[in-house]
Amino acid sequence: MKLNGLPVNLPKAETAQKQQSNDLIITIDKSRQIYVNKAPVDPQNVGSTLLNDAAPNVDLSTESVVINADESVPEGLVVGCIDASRKVGINSFSIATATEDQSAVQ
């Protein structure tokens, strides 16, 4: 499944809904590499990269981040990305999932 980001095997959810396009996407692939809007970043640079990628003069408290993480990624890595986002003022998050009938990425 690909959601305006890089291809990953998303966790399945019966209630998964299509998300609208979002300017801030964090992708974590099965090798645990983190990307912000398709650009690879080190874990310690997630927050600063989100700040740089946000539109100028945007109130980050009104922005939302989509977490597009492979189903094999440890929850701790996802939580670390959410925490880094919160440190720069982002408080709204969505977790990308695939519906039960969507096929997984190889």
C-alpha positions in Angstrom: 0.0 0.0 0.0 1.3 3.5 -0.9 -0.2 6.6 0.8 1.4 9.7 -0.6 4.7 8.3 0.7 7.0 5.4 0.2 5.7 1.8 -0.1 5.4 -0.1 3.1 3.4 -3.1 4.4 0.7 -1.3 6.4 -1.0 -2.9 9.3 -4.5 -4.1 8.4 -7.7 -2.7 9.9 -11.3 -3.5 9.0 -12.2 0.1 9.6 -9.4 1.7 7.5 -10.5 4.8 5.7 -8.8 6.6 2.8 -7.0 9.6 4.1 -6.9 12.9 2.2 -3.5 14.2 1.0 -1.3 15.6 3.7 1.8 17.7 3.5 3.5 16.1 6.4 4.1 12.4 6.2 6.5 10.3 8.3 7.3 6.9 6.7 9.2 4.1 8.5 10.1 1.2 6.3 10.8 -2.4 7.3 14.5 -1.7 7.7 13.5 1.0 10.2 14.7 3.9 8.0 12.7 7.0 8.8 11.6 9.4 6.0 9.9 12.8 6.2 8.0 13.5 3.0 10.1 10.8 1.2 13.5 12.3 2.4 15.5 10.0 4.6 16.2 11.5 8.1 18.0 10.4 11.2 15.6 9.9 14.2 17.1 12.9 16.0 16.2 15.1 13.0 12.6 14.2 12.6 11.3 17.3 14.4 13.6 19.8 12.7 12.8 18.3 9.3 9.0 18.6 10.0 9.6 22.3 10.9 11.5 22.9 7.6 8.9 21.1 5.5 5.9 22.9 7.0 4.7 25.9 5.0 6.2 29.2 6.2 4.2 31.0 8.9 2.0 27.9 9.6 0.8 27.3 13.1 2.1 23.8 13.6 -0.5 23.2 16.3 -3.1 23.1 13.5 -1.0 20.7 11.3 -1.4 16.9 11.1 1.1 14.2 10.5 0.4 10.9 8.8 2.5 8.0 10.2 3.0 5.5 7.4 4.9 2.7 9.1 5.5 -0.8 8.0 3.6 -3.3 10.1 6.9 -4.9 11.3 8.2 -1.6 12.8 8.4 -1.6 16.6 5.9 0.7 18.3 8.7 2.4 20.2 10.0 3.8 16.9 6.6 5.1 15.9 6.1 6.7 19.4 9.6 8.3 19.1 8.5 10.0 15.8 5.2 11.2 17.4 7.2 12.5 20.4 9.6 14.4 18.1 6.6 15.9 16.3 5.0 17.0 19.5 8.2 18.7 20.6 7.9 21.1 17.6 4.2 21.8 18.2 2.4 19.2 16.1 -0.4 17.5 18.1 -2.6 15.8 15.5 -1.6 12.4 14.1 -3.1 9.7 11.8 -1.8 6.1 11.5 -2.0 4.8 7.9 -3.6 1.4 7.6 -4.7 -0.9 4.8 -8.1 -2.4 4.5 -8.3 -6.2 4.9 -8.7 -6.7 1.2 -5.7 -4.6 0.0 -2.7 -6.5 -1.0 0.6 -6.0 0.7 3.8 -4.5 -0.9 6.5 -7.1 -1.6 
